[in-house]
Every structure is written in structure tokens, then in C-alpha cells.
Amino acid sequence: MWKFAAALSLSALVASGSVAVAQMKERAPATPRSAASIECSKQADAKGLHGKVRKKFRSKCKRDMKKA
């Protein structure tokens, strides 16, 4: 009985691994980042911003660059 349980566990492990690999391959390729996005990220890095503050700063920075 334990051999059957071990074989069943092993097959479940192999099946779950193949599903994870298939899901990784289905991802769409990342879109290239704009020059404004890269520049705003560099500015946020220089200021040492992280988390919500960084996100808010980058959003405002990109919006301001778009207007200019």
C-alpha cells in the first residue's frame, strides 16, 4: 500500500511541475519601458524611494514628462 501511495505522490509532483512550466511559457513578453519611465526610476533610486511613495513619485514624474 505504501508503494502505491509513494508512486501516486511522485506522479502528482511531476504533473504539478509540468503545469508550472507550461504556465511560465504562456506569459506574454514584457513591453519595453519608455525613456520617461527609465528616467523617473533613476530619479526615484537617487532619492532612495520605496513602496507607495516611489510609485506615487514615478506616476507624477511620468505625467509631468508627458506634459513637457
LINNORDA-V117898 format. One line per field, one symbol per residue. phi: phi as a letter, one per 20 degrees, with the letter a starting at -180 (. if undefined). psi: psi as a letter, one per 30 degrees, with the letter a starting at -180 (. if undefined). burial: b if it has 16 or more other C-alpha atoms within 10 Angstrom, else e. A space follows every 50 residues. Layout:
phi: ???
psi: ???
burial: ???
//
This chain:
phi: .fffffffffffffffffffffffffffffffefffffffffffffemeb mfffffffffffffffff
psi: efeeeeeeeeeeeeeeeeeeeeeeffkkkkkkkleeeeeeeeeeeefhkl beeeeeeeeeeeeeeee.
burial: eeeeeeeeeeeeeeeeeeeeeeeeeeeeeeeeeeebbeebbebbeeeebe eeebeebbeebbeeeeee
//
